[in-house]
Amino acid sequence: MEIFDRISSQLVDWRERITRLKENHGSFKVSEITVEQLYGGIRGVPTSVSDISYVDAHEGIRLRGYTIPEIINLLPRMDGAEIPLVGGLYHLLMANEIPTLKDALDVEKEWQQRNRVPDYVFDVLRRLPADTHPMTMFSMAILALQSESVFAKRYAEGLAKSDFWKYYLEDSLNLTARLPVIGAFIYNLKFRQGQFISPDPSLDWGANFAHMIGKGEDKEYHDLVRLFFILHSDHESGNVSAHTSHLVGSALSDVYYACSAGINGLAGPLHGLANQECLKWLLELQAAFPDLPTRPQLEKYLSNYLDTGRVIPGYGHAVLRVTDPRFTAQLEFGKQHMPDDELFKLVSLVYECLPPILAKQGKVKNPLPNVDAINGTMQFHYGVREFEFYTVLFGIGRTLGLTSHAVWARALGKPIERPKSLTTRMLEEMVSAS
């Protein structure tokens, strides 16, 4: 397996670098924690190291050092496709190098060979109440696959610590191979009368998902979901889904346990669920006008809305101080493929009008849009209008990053996480003594 060999060839160098840092600079202080940060969710405090992705305040997410525009430009794609293969992105995340087309197709082939989902997983999903949220179903499906864990079986038999990553990689390839099948099954069970469409071996990972939800002939949607999955694959290791997954995995809980936990974090309205909140708000805005509002009309509406103390979802970011490049990538896709869509035109107009208003108010550090501000609009245009499902789409993409982090955490021998807590009295005494 090419990815296995590429990771293997890099490990000696990575392990030596980390050993040097710990031995020669172990007492070096990276940051000082304030009381405000302790009570504020440790926001912005460096607490982990990730070489897979990093959010640059002025350039956005970097995946293995590459910006979103570079990723889209450099990764290989199939003839006739506008957006690169997701298999190429996974090769980059795992192997730390821009893949050739052969490298990307090797990953796609691995996924095709591993994508059979056991019937018992579908049985579990069918037995859930009809009103079960799709994210609950998605997390349960991943967790139900835990009995398939190669790592768990090998660990029980006795396994050298230096080999843990090899079986995490096996589990990661098996899990990610099945994600489009699981996601499509949930969508069809919830919203398309339970029909089942088998994977098409002639299609790539992203296009196969589109095929399995009944959009096999829509080549534009094939490209959109490829783009969606690539854009949502990772976002540093400190966000809720990534950090939760890493924390669980640090206990040597396998990839299935760790990713199911991460998906549970993604389901929160302050994380992945935000994309559906943004679309709800846009549709309410659209309903407030008989036609597309003029710029003055929209500016008045937005100012009045903010004056009531309410927050407009999709604007602002904990780290970014520029427009989220993931928003921009989808905006450019929309300009090319859906310029006359009324909701898309509204998204574009809000983007023109809202940031100056937010900047004038001075209540947010970044008045520009994040990826959630446009996600739902893109799916809505192509007929995927079931809001509850949007975060599952997010989760399919994000698991690419979760599994990459999990493999490398084991490859580099990262320990179990165990931060220390303080009491309020301790903090009071420390402050008084200062």
N, C-alpha and C positions, 0 to 999 in steps of 0.2 A: 504494500500500500504506500503510495507516494507521500502522503501527508505524514505517515508514521516515520518514514525515513528522513524527511525534512526536519521534523521536530528532533528526532534522535541526533542528527548531525549537529544541532545547535546547543544541545544541553550542557556539554562540558564547559563551553564558554560562558553561558548564562550562569551556571552554578558557581564558577570561579569568580565572576563579577560580584555576585551577591555575597559570597564568602569574604572577599576582600573588603567590601563595604562594612560588613558586620564586624570583622576582626580589627580593621584599621580605623574605623570611624563610628564604632558602635555607640559612643557617648555623645556624638554630635546632635545638637538640638535642632529639630526641623521647625517646630512651632511652639508657641505658648498658648495655653487654653485659658480663655477668660470666663468669668461667671456667665456673661451674656451668651457665650457660645455653648456652655454646658446646658443652660436652660433653653437654648434655641435650636436644639436638634443637632449640635455639632456641625452646623452648616459652615462649609468652607474650610473646615479644619483638615489638614492632610492626615489621613489615618490609614492609607493603604498605598500600594504601588501597583500600577497597571501599565504594562507596555503594549497592551492590545488596543486601548483607546484612551483618548484624553480630550477634554473639552477646553479649547482655547477660547478665551473671552472675546477675541477679535476675529477669529477664523472659524469658530464652531468646532464640531466634533472632528477629531483626527482618528482614523482607523489605521493602526500600525504606522502612524506618522503621516498618512495621506489625508488631505481634505476631501470633502464630499465631491466637489467638482473634479478633483484628480481621480478619485475612485471611479466615478462614472465614465471618465475619459479613458482610464488606463486598463480597467478590467475587460477581459475578452467577452465577446457576445456572439450569438449565432448569426448566420447570414440572414439579413432581413429584419433583425431585431434592433430596436433603438436602445434598449437598456441591457446592461451586461448580465451574464449568468450569475445566479446566486451562488452556484458552486464555486465560482471564481472568488467571490467575496469570502466564502468559508475557507478556502485555501489560504487566502491572505491572512485572515484572523488566526488560523491555526499555524501556518507554516512561516509567517512573517516575511512573505515575499510576494511581489506581484506575479500572478500565475500566467503561464502561457494558456492558449486555448486548450491544449491537451491536458494541462493540469486541472483546469476548470471542468473539463468533460470527465476526467477521472473521478472527481468528487461526485459529479452528477451520476456517473455509472454506479459508484458505491451506494448512493442513495436509492437508485432504482433497484438494486439487488437486496436492499435491506428494508423496503418500505411496507412489507406486509404487516398489518396490524392484527393481532390475535382477536378472534371472535369474542372472547370474554370481555374485552375492552368495550366493544360495541354493545354487548349485553348490559354492562354496567350503566352505560349512558342511556340506553332505552328504558331502564327501570327507574330512572330519576323522575320526579314530578315534572309535569309539562312546563311549569313556570320556572324551572331551574335556570339560573343565569348562565349564559354560554361560558363565562369565565370559570364558574364552578365546574362545569362539565369539562372544560379544557384541563384544569388543574387535576381533576379526578382521573381523567384519561391518562395523563402523564404518570400519576401516582400508581394507577392500576398496572402500568407497565413495569413497575419496580421488580416484580418477580422475574423479569427478563434480564436483570442486571448481571452482566458478565463480571464486573468488578466485585459485587457482593459475593458471588459464588467463589471466585478465586481467592478473595480475602479470607473467607471461611476455611478454605483449604490450606492457607498459609502462603503469604506472598511477600516478597522483599519490598521494602518501602520505595526503593528506586524504580520499581516496576509498576507502582500504582497508576501512573499516568497512562500507561499503555492500555489498561482496561477501562480507564475513564474515557479514553479516546474511542474504544470499541462501543461503549455505552452511548457516547455522544453522537457517533455516526448513526447508530441504530435509532436513537430518539429523534434526531433531526430529520432522518429519512422519512419518519412516519408522521411528522407534524402536518404536512399538507393533507394527508389522508384523514387524520383526526379532525383537523379544522374543518374540512369540507363535510365530513360526516356530521359534525355538530350543526353546521349551517343547514344542511339538508334535513336533518332530523327536526330542527326547530322551525324552519321557515319554508321548506319545500316538500312537505308531506312525507318525509322520511325516505325519499328516493336515494338510491346509492349508485354512484358512478365510479367504476373502477379506474385506477390510474392508467394513463396511456404511456406505454414504454417508449414511444417516439418523442415524448415531450420532456422538457427540462423541469426542474423542481418547481419553479415559480409558475410556469405555464400550466403545469399539471394541476396545481391548485385551482386555477381559473377553469380548467376543463372539468374538474370534479364538482364545481358548483354551477355547472351548466353554461359556462362561457368559453367553451372550447374553440368556437369560431371567431371570437372577438380578439384579434391580435393586439389591438390597442390596450385592452384590459390585461392581456398577458404582460405587456411592457409595464403597465402601471403597477401590477402586483410585484413584479421583479423589483421595480424602483422602491415600492413601499417596504418590502422585506429588507432590502439593502439599507435603506435610510434608518430603519428601526432596529438594526441588528445589535447595536451596542451604544453606550453613552457614558463611558467611564465606569469605574467600579463602585462609586459612592452613592448612586441613586438607589431607591428602595429595592427594586427588583434585583439589581446586580449585587447589592450588598447583602441582601437577605439570602440569595442563592450562595454567595461565597461563605457567609457565616455558617449556614447549614452544611455545606460541603467541607468546611474546615474540620468538622467532627468526623470526617470520613463517611458521612452519609453519602450514598452514591448519587450519580447524576440525576436520577429520577426523583429522589427525595429533594435534592437541592433545587432542581428546576421547578418542580411543583410548588415549592415554597416561594421561589422568586415570582412565579405567576400569581400567587395569592397577593403578593405585595403590589404587583402591576395592576391588580383589579381595583385598587383604591381610587376614589375620585380626585385625589391630589397627585396621582401618577398616571397610569395608562388610561383610566376611565375618562380623563379630561377631554379626549378627542370627541367623544359623543356629546359632552356638555357644550363644546364649541359649536357643533352642528345644530344642536337644539337652539342655541342663542341666535345663530344666523337665520334659521328658519323663522324664529319669532320676529327678528328684524325685518326679514323679507315680507312677512305678513302685515307689518305696520304700514307698508306703502303699496298702492295699487300697481305701481311700476317701479323700475329701478330709480331710486332717489337721486336727485341732483347732489352735487357736492355740498352746497350750503344746507340742503335739507338733512343730509346725513350728519354733517358736523353738528347741527342743532340737536338732532336725536341723540347722538353719542354724548354730547355735553350734558344734556338733561338726564340721561341714563346714569352717568357717573355722579352727577350732583345728588342723586338719591342715595349714594353710598354703596351702590352695587359695583361689582367687579366685572369687567368684560373678559370672558375666558379666552385663552389662546395668546395673550399678550403679556410679555415679561418672561424672564428666565433667571434662575438662581445664579448662573455663571455668565452667560452670554451678554455682551454689550453691543451686539450687532444683530441684524436680522438672521434668524436661524437658517443656515444654508440648506437644511432639510425642507424648510418652508419654500425657499427659493427654487429648489430643484423641482418641487411639485408645481409651483407657480409657472415655471417655464414649460413644464409638460402640459399644463392646462392651456397656456397661451397657444400652444401648437395644436392641441387636439380638441379643445372645448371652448374656444374663445367666445362663442355666442351663448353659452350656458348662463342663464340668469343668475344662478347662485354663485357661479364662479366669478361673474362680473361684480357681484356684490362683495365677495371676498377681496377682490382686487381694489375696489373702491374703499373699503374699510381700511385696507393697508395704506392707502394714500392719505386718509383723513385722520385716523385714530392716533398714530404715534405723535404728531405735533400737539394734539390735545393732552395726551398723557404726559408728555414732556413739560408742557406748560404747568400742569398741576403739580409736578414734582414729587408725586407719591410713589413712583416706581423707579428703580434704578435702570431698568431697560424697558423703554416704551415700545419695543419692536416685537413682531410676532414670533412665536415658537412654532414647532412643527404641528401642534394640535390645531392651530388656527385654520388649517387647510385640509387636513387628513380626511375628515368626513365628507367634505364637499366633493373630493375626487371620487370616493367610493359611491356617493349618492348619484353622481352623474352616470355611472355605469350600471346603475340598477341595484347596487348592494345598499339597501336603504334601511336595514334593520340595525338601529343604533347599538343595540346590546352586543352585536357581533364585532364591532370595530376593534375592541380591545383584544379579542382573540387574534385578529390579524396582526395587531401590535405584538402579541405574545409569540406568534409563530416566528416573526422576525427576531424578536429579542432573545429567544432561546438560542439562536446562533451565537450570540455574544456570551450568554450565560455558560454554555458548554465549553466555549473556547477558554474562558477564564478558569473554569473548573479543571480542564486538562492541564493548563499551565501552572495552576496552583499546586497540583500534585507533582508535576514535573520538577518544580523548583522547591518542593518540600516545605511549602508554607505551613505554619503550625495552626493549631486550633485557636480561634480568636477568643480572647477572654479579657475585655477591658475592665477597669476598676471603677466602682461606684463610690460616691461620697454621700454623706448625709447632709441635710441642710444645716444642722448645727456645726458640722465640721467646716462648711464654707463660711458660716458666720464668724467662727473663731479665727479662721485663716485671714479673713478680711479685717477683723478687729486688730489682729496682731501685726498687720502690714503698716 
